[in-house]
Amino acid sequence: MSLRIALAGNPNSGKTTLFNALTGSNQFVGNWPGVTVEKKEGRLRNRRDVTVIDLPGIYSLSPYSLEEVISRNYLTEERPELILNIIDASNLERNLFLTTQLLEMGIPVLAALNMIDVVEKAGDSINLAKLEKGLGCPVMAISALKGTGVEEAVERALVLAREGKAPRSPLPSAADPAPDAGDDEDAEARYDFITAVAAGCLVRKSREGLSASDRIDRIVTNRLLALPIFAAIIFGIYFISVTTVGTWVTDWTNDGLFGEGWEFFGLPVPGIPVIIGGFLEKIGTAPWLNGLILDGIVGGVGAVLGFVPQMLVLFLFLAALEACGYMARIAFILDRLFRRFGLSGKSFIPMLIGTGCGIPGVMASRTIENEHDRRLTVMVTTFMPCGAKLPIIALISGAVLGGAWWVAPSAYFLGIAAVILSGIILKKTPPFRGEASPFVMELPAYHIPGLINVLRSMWERGSSFIKKAGSVILLSAVLVWFLSGFGFTAAGFGMVEDLSDGMLASIGSLIAVIFAPLGFGSWDAAVATITGLVAKENVVGTMGVLYGFAELSEEGVEMWDAFAAKFSAISAYAFLVFNLYCPPCFAAIGAIRREMNNGRWTLFAVAYQLAFGYTLALMVYQFGSFFLGGGFGIGTAAALGVLALYLWLLLRRPGKTHKTVDREGTQAAA
């Protein structure tokens, strides 16, 4: 008999940590039918017949928010065999409101008091027997982070699921359990009951002064210190990831693993290109096949995989910040800033997720209730540098700017600036006018991150990048190699010795004129930019194919020198800016299409991103060249005109707001 266990609990109760512990790698992520909210389910470890469903984190079953509707509908319509209610033991009274509603669903319930270690560390205690008697359902104490009591809770959950005995509501006024139970019209009665139950089982240690989390928050959320501390932390993360530790490992990957090789305890170990090249030479393959494998596959994919160490270091730090509780503070801190520009702190959460990958970042905008804010967030989330853009940042920094430490942090802070500027500009236009949606978020207590969970989060983000390198980037690299290495010459169609005679050079030359005002009007830079629309990693992968990455020497300087020869410092940074803020990869554009649920809105979003990235790169190159003595020309005049337009859009007064109804029947501010 197959069993279904539904995980239900408040946000920040440790539900995701428990879900990961129960399912491991046996997880499936999709959307709930008919709605754009993520659905997570998985098979219980070592039990293929047990499915665990992770319901959205909610505070009640009242059908107000989309998450509450989804959880309520699943429980009433799908009727799982058991509800595993995860309760934050350190905030018992607040969490029990949802518990009283779950007990009225007519489904077996097991209450799991999570973070019991936090309660014990604070000197408090919870009498489980009294709590179990008061609620009328089994109660177990666990720590999902440390794994304490998890196995015991699972075994008891399976027994309860097979028995199928539903608890009766502990509320004196409640009727028999029914599918439509759970309404909070009697909220006052529920709170009175919860207060009485908690008073009977919870013993708090008398304490004076503020808790450790409160003392930390007095500093990191201080109105004057919060933003400088946030900036210092982000700077430190990117400095370590891109300039120091990440670069050391990346240099070894590029120079050793995908280069000539390295020494291991004094013994020479050949790199992948050397091994493959020697094998191909031994079996006597044709020149075109050598080029396909070494220059196309190894060169293109290897150029991208070389930056994986930097990405993993970055993802490790971001996962640690999320796990310790600081990320929630960042959303709270930036809510003050974002609200001045028409957005709420909730908009920062998708952007934060977008630093890993733009696709889940765009999808995370679903939690924003206000339609105008949600659309605006979808449009600007991909301005934040995602993991796929990190190789471009590292390439510009290493090849042209001498490994300058400021390049990576500047890309991150420019992303925030782009979001803020877009918020000001777009909020003054009719489709986006209106008040920002309210921001309500619980700030969890600080705690030491669990190593396993941090590593799992790092790998989940990094593995998606690696999988893309083995699929999309591989195909793109092969295509770039073919188009660049073959062309029409006087002798007819065939392989060309000079890449400028290839088909790709002909195509790129037609496109290059568009990018000439931005400082990178060569055909290879234009082609790399266009292939970046398929996947941003392709920008580096294309350069790897065109500059012969597979033939790097031990120092690995060939690709860097060839790239640097095409760019000045200003044009290289303009190249970086355009590729950071132009439309994202095709997969992310597809996510924008799904979230917008409207073709015209999708086209508007892509057009805005293209115009924003192009004009920003134009100003960077033209003004940078002018101040460095490049003289005043048509390009400089165009950049001044763009700057004047932006200033007008930023400073103009918004029109009056009134409500209209568009063709889809959605209210819009006009």
N, C-alpha and C positions, 0 to 999 in steps of 0.2 A: 504494500500500500504506500503510495507516494504522499508525502506530507508537505504542507506549505506553512512556513512560519513568517509572520509579518512583523518587522521591527518598527515600532512606533515610539516617538519621544520628542521632547522639545529640542530646538536647535541648540548646539553646543553641549548636549548631554552625553556625548561620546558614542553616538549611534554609528557613525561612519567607522570609527576605530573598531567597534565590536563587529560590524559587518565584515570588515577586512579580516579580522581575526577568525571569524567563523567560516568564511568562504575562501580566503587566500587568493589564488589566481583563478579560481573557478567562477569568475564574475562575467555578467553580461550587462552592457549598458545600452539603453535605447531611449525611446520616448514613450510616455503613457499614451495609449490610443486616443487620437483626436486632439491632443494638446501638446504644447511645446514645453513640457517639464520632464526633466531627466528621470528615467526609471532604471533602478539598479536591482538586479537579482543575481543570485548565484547558488551553486550547489554547496551544501554543507560538506566540510572537509571529511573525507573518507565515508561519506554517506550520499551516494548518488541519488537516492530516493527522497532526499529532503531538500526542498527549495527554500531559500531565504530571500524575502522581498524587503527591500529597504524603502519604507514609505517616506515621503517628504517630511522634513523637520517642521513640526507645528506646535502651537501652544494650546490648541483646542480643536474640537471637531465641528465647531460652528461653521456653517457653509458660507463664509465671507470671502476668504482668499482662495486662489486657485489651488494652492497646496492643500488647504483644508477640505475642499471639495473632492480632490483626488483621493485623499486618505479615507474620507468618509465613504465615497462611492466604492472604493475597493473593498472595504470591510463589509459593507452592506450587500454588495452584489457578488463579489468573489467568495466571501466567507472562508478565509483561510482556517486551517485546523487549530492555529494558536496565534495569539498576539503576545509578542515579547516586548513588554513595555520598559524601555530604558529610562531610568529616572536618575537625574543628577542628585546624588545623595547630599551634596553640599548645599543644594537649594531645594530642599525637600518639599516645602509647602507650595512653592510655585509650580513644581512639576506634577504634583498630585491632582491638579485640576483636570489635566488630560486623562489621568488614570481613572478618575471617577466616571468620566464619559466612556472610556474603553470598557469598563466593567458592565456597562449597560448594553453592549452590542450583542450579547447572547453568544459570545465566542470565548473559549478558554483563554485565560490571561495569566501570564507569569510576570510579576514585577521584578525587574533586575535593578537593584540599587547600585549604580555605577559610581566610580570615584570614591569608593568606601575608604580607600587609603588616604584621600584628602581629608575626609571627616576625622579619621583616627589621628592623622598628623596634627590637626587643629585641636585635638584633645576632646572632641565631641564624641558621642556614642548614640547609636540607634538600636533600640530593642526590636529585633526582627519579629519576635513572637507577637509582641503587642501590635506592631504595624500590620502583620499578617491577619491577626484577629480583627483589627479595625477595618481593614479594606475588604476582608472576606475572600482574598485570593492568595496564592502562594507568593512568598517574597524571598529573594536571595540576594546576598551582597556579593558584588564582583568589582574587579578593576580591569576594564577592557585594555587599558594601556599596559598593565603589568601581567595580564593573563590570569590574575587571581580569581578563582571561583568560576571561570568561564566554562570549563569542561563540566563541572557539576551542574551549572545552570542549563547547559545543553541537554544533559541526560534527563534532568527533571522536566525540561520543556517537551522532550520527546514522549515521555510518559503521559504528561497532561494532554498532549495533542492526540495520542491514541485513545485516551479515556474519553475525550470529547465532552467533559463535564464543564458547562459554563457557570461562572459565578453569578450570584444574584447581587444586584446593586446594594451597596452598603448604606445609601442614602435612605433615611426613614420615609421620605415622601415619594420615592421612586416607584414606578409601576414595574410589572414584570418586564424582563429584557425583551426588547423588540428591535427589529431592523432599523426603525426610525428613531431609536433612542439616541441620546447624546446632545440634545438641544440644551443651551445654557440659559434658558429663560429663568431657571432657578439658581442663577449664579451665586446669589447671596447665601442660599442654603448650602451650596457646595463649599463655599469658602468657610462657613461656620463649621461644617463637618470636617474639613481639612485641618482647620486650626485646632479642633479638639483632638483629632487623631495624632497630629504632630506633637502636640503638647504631652500626650500620653506616652510617646515612644522616643522622643528626641531629647537628649540631655546635652545642653551646651556648656562648655567650660567658660567660666566667667573670665572675661578678658578686658583689658583696658587698652585704649588707643586704637589705631588703625591696623588693619591686616597688612600682610606683606604686599599683596597685590595693590591695595589702596595706597600704600606708601610709594610704590613704584609708579603708580598712575599719577600721583601728585607731581611727578617730574616729567614723565614721557607724554602726558596729555596736557601739560601746562600750556596755557595760551601763548606764552612767549617762547617756551623751549621746545614745544612739540614738533614744529616744522623743522627747525635746525637739527634736532635729534634724528628725525626721519630722514632728512637729507644726508646726514653723516652715515647712518646705517646703510642706506642704499648705495652711497658712494663706496663705502667699505666693501660691500658685497661685490659690486662690479669691479672694484680695483683688484680684489683677490681673485675673482673668477677669470677676468680677462687679462690682467696685467702681470700677475705673479704666479700663484699656484696653477691656475688653469693654463697659463701660457707655457709653464715648464712641461706639463704633461702633453700639451698640444705640440710643442716643439719636438718632443720625443716621437709622437705619433707621426708627424709630418716627415721628420728627418730620418727616423728609424724604421717604424712599422711600414710607412708608405714611401720610404726613401731608400737609401743605399743599405741601411741596416744599423745595428748597434752592437755594443759589446756587453756580454753577460758574464761577469766574473772573469774578464780577460779573454773570453772566447767570442769570436765574431759571429753575429747572427744576421743573415741577410734579410733585407726588407721584402715585402710582398712583390713589388715590381721586379726585383732582381730574381726572386724565385720563379715567378711566372715567366719572365723574359728568358731565363735560362732553359726552362722547360720547353718553351715554344721554339727556341733556337735548336734544341736537341732533336725535336721531332720534325723540324724543317717545315714550319707552317708558312703560308703565303704572306707577303708583305702586308696586304690589306687586312688579313686576319690578325697579324701582329698589332697593326695600328688600332683595329677595333678593340682588341682586348686591353692593350697597354694604355693607349691614349684615350680611348672612349670609355671603357668600363672602369679600369683601375684609376685612370687619370681623373675622370669626372666624379665618380663616387668617392674615391680616396680623398679628393680635395675637400669634400664636404665632411666626411667622417673624421678628418683630421681635427675638426673643431668640436667633436663630441665631448672630449674631456672638459673643455671650458663650460659647455652647456651643463654637464652633470654637476660640476662644482656650483654653478649658479643655481640649479634646481635644488641642490642639497641645502643651500642657505635659505632659499625661499620656503622650502618645506619645513625647515626648522623654525622659521619665524611664524608660520601658520600654526605649527603644533604647540608652540609655547604660549600662544595667545596674543602676540603682538599685532598680527595682521588685522584683527578686529579693531584694535586701537587706531591703526592707520586709517581705516574706513571712518571711524569716529572723528579723527583729527581732520581729515580732508573734507568731511561733510561741512565743516565751518567754511572752508575755502570754496568748495564746489557750489555751495548754496548761493554764494555771491554771484555766481555765473549761471544760475538757472538749473543746476544739477544737484543731486543729493549724494550723500556718502554711498548709497547703494550703487551708484554708477561706478564707483572706484573698484568694487568687487569684481565685475567683469573685466575691467582693465588689469587688475592684479592677476587674475587667472590668465588673461591674454598674454602676460609676460612669458608664460610657458608655451602656449599655442593660441593663436587667434580664434580657432574654431570653438573650443569650449568657452573661451572668453565671450564670444558673441552669444553663445547659447545661454550663458549665465545671466544675460540681461532679462531673462524671463521673469526673474523675481521682482522686477520693477513694475509696480501696479499702474502707474501713470503712462498712458500710451505715448504721449509726446516725449517724455523722458526716456522711455524704452527705445523708441526709434532713434533718438539722438544718441543714446549710449551705443546702440548697434553700429551707428555710422562712425563713431570716433574710437571705439575700443581697439581697433587694429592699428591705431597710431602708436600704441605702446609697443616697443621692440619685443617681438616674440623670440623664442629660441631659434627659429629658422633664420632670423635676421642677424643673430649673433655672429655667424661666420663672416657676414659682410662687414660688420663692425671690426672684427679682428683683422680682416684682410686690409681694410683702409688704414687701421692703426699700425699694423706691422709693416706693410709694404711701402707706404707713402709718408706716414707721420712718425716714423721711427719708434713705434711702440708707445706713443704718447699715452699717459695714464688717463687723461681727461676725456678721451674719445668716447669710451663706453658709458661713463656716467652722464656725459652731455647728451647722448642719444636717449637715455631714460628720461632726463629732465626736459628735454625738448619734446618728448612724447606727452608729458604732463602739460607743458605749455601749449602744445597743439590742441589738446583736449579742451583746455580752458578757453583758448581763443575761439575754437569752434563753438563751444557752449555759448559764449557771449554773442557771437555773430548769428548763429542759427536761432537762438532764443528770441531774437528780435524779428524773426520772419514769421508770417502767419501760421505755417503748419506746426511750429514748435512753441508758440507763445503759451503762457500759463504758469502757474506756480509750480515749483518743484515738488515732487511727491515727498511726504514726510519720511523721515529716517528713524527707524526704531531698530535697535540692535543690542543684544545682550553682550556685555564684556565679560568673557570667561576669566576665571582666576588664572594667574600665571602658573605654569608648571614646566618641569623639565621635559623636553620632547623625548618620546620613545625612539630609540635608535632604529628598530625594525620598521616602524611606521614611517619615519623620515626617509629611510632608504627605499621603502616601497613607493612612496610618493615620488621620489627622485627618479626611480626606474620607470614608473608609469609615464612620466613626462618624457624622459629621454628615449624610451623604447619606441614611442610613436615616431620620433624623429629618425631613429635608425631604420625602422620599418619603411618609412618613406624613402630613405636613401636606397633601400633595396628594391623599390618598385618604381615610383614616379621619377626619382632622380636618375635611376639607372636607365630607364627608357629615354628620358630627356638627354642624358649624356651620349647615348648611342646615336640619337637623332642629330644632335649637334655635331658629333664626330663625322657622321655621314655627310651632312650638308656642308661642313667646312672642308672636308677632305676630298670631295668630288665636285667637279664642275665641267663646264664646256670650254675647251681650249681649241687651238688651231688643229690639233690632232683628233678632235671630237670629244665625246663625253668619257670621263675617266678620272682616276686619282690625280690630284694636283700636288706639286711640290711646294708651291707658295700658297698659303691659306687665303691670301687676298684674291686668288683666282677661283676660289670655291663658290658654290651657290650661296652659302651663308653670307659671304662677304658682299655679294650682289644684293641680297635682301637687306643686309644691315646698312649698306650705303644709302639705300632709299629712305631708311628710317632715321639714319644718323642726323640728318638735317634738323629734325625736330628737337634733338637734344643739344645741338651746337650752342644755343644761347645759354645752356646750363654748364658748358665747359667740357662736356665729354661727347664730342661729335664724331668719334671714330666708330667704324662699323662694328668692331668687336665689343665695345662698351654698350652700344645700342642693342646688339643681339643679346648680351648678357642681361640687360634690363628687361627685355621682352620675355626671355625664358624665365625670368624671375616671377612672372605672373602665373606660371604653372606651379612653381614652388620656389619660394624665396632662396632656398639653398642652391637653386640652379644658377644664381648669379656667380657664386664661387665655383660651382661645378663646371659651368661653361668656360670660365677663365682657365680652369684646370685643363680642360680639353684643348683650348686654343693655344695655351702657352706650354703644352707638353709637361704636365705635372708628373707624369710617370717617369720622367728622365731627371728627376732632382738628384743633385749630388748630396754628399753627406751634410753639407751646410744648409741645403734646401733653399738656395737663394734665387734660383732661376726664375720661378714664377713671380716672386716678389719684384725682382728687377724688371722683368718684362712688363709687369703691371704698373710699376712706378714710372716707367718710361712714358706711359700714355697719359699720366696725370700730373698736375701740379698739386700742391697741398690744398689750394682753394677748390679746384675742380674735383679732387678726390672727395672732399667733404660735401660738395654739392651732389656728387654721385651717391654718397651715403644718404644724404637727406632725402633725395628723391625716392630711393629704394625703400626707405623707412616709411614714408608717408604717402606713397602712391597706393593704388588699390592692392589689397593683399593677394595671396595665392588663390587659384580657382576654387580650392576646397573651402576656403574662408568666405569667398564670394557666394558659394552655394549655401553656406550657413547663414549669411546675411539674407539671402533670398528666402530661406525657410522661416527666419525670424520676422522678416518684414511681411511675409505672406502676401506680397504684392509686387508685381514686376516693375511697375513705374517707380515705386519707392526704392527698389534695388538699383535701378538705373540711376536714380538721383544720388544714391549713396556712393556708387562707383564713380560717377561724374564729379561729385564734390571731392572725393579723395584724390582723384587724378588732378583736378585743378589746384587743390591745396598743395599737393606734393610738388607739382611743377612750378608753381609760383614761389613757393618757399625756397626751392633749389635755385630758381632764377635769381632771387634776391641775394642768397648766400654767395653765389658765384660773381654776380655783377658788382655788388657792393664790395665784396672782398677784393676783387681785382682792382676796383677803382681806388680803394684805400692803400693798396700796395703799389700804386703808381701805374696802373694799366690804362689810364686815360678815360675820358667820357665819350660814350658812343651811343648807338641806338639801343643796345642792350641795357645800358645803364639807365637811359630814359624810360625804357619799358619797366625796369625794376622800380624806378621812382613812381611811375603810374600805378603799379601794383601796390606799393606801400601806401600811397595815398588812398587807394580804394579800401584797403584793409583798415586804415585809420578811420575812414568814414563809416565803415560797417561796424566798427567797434564803438565809436563815440555817438552815433546817431541815436535819437530817441525812438523807442519802440512805439508802434501805433497802439490804438485802443484794442483791448481784447474782448471779443465776444464769441459765442459758441455757434458753430455751424455744424452741419451734418454732411459728410462726404458721401460719395456714391456707395461706399461699403457700409454706410450707416454708422460710422464711427464719429463721435463728437471730436471736433478739432477746434483749436483756438484760431481766430482769424483777426 
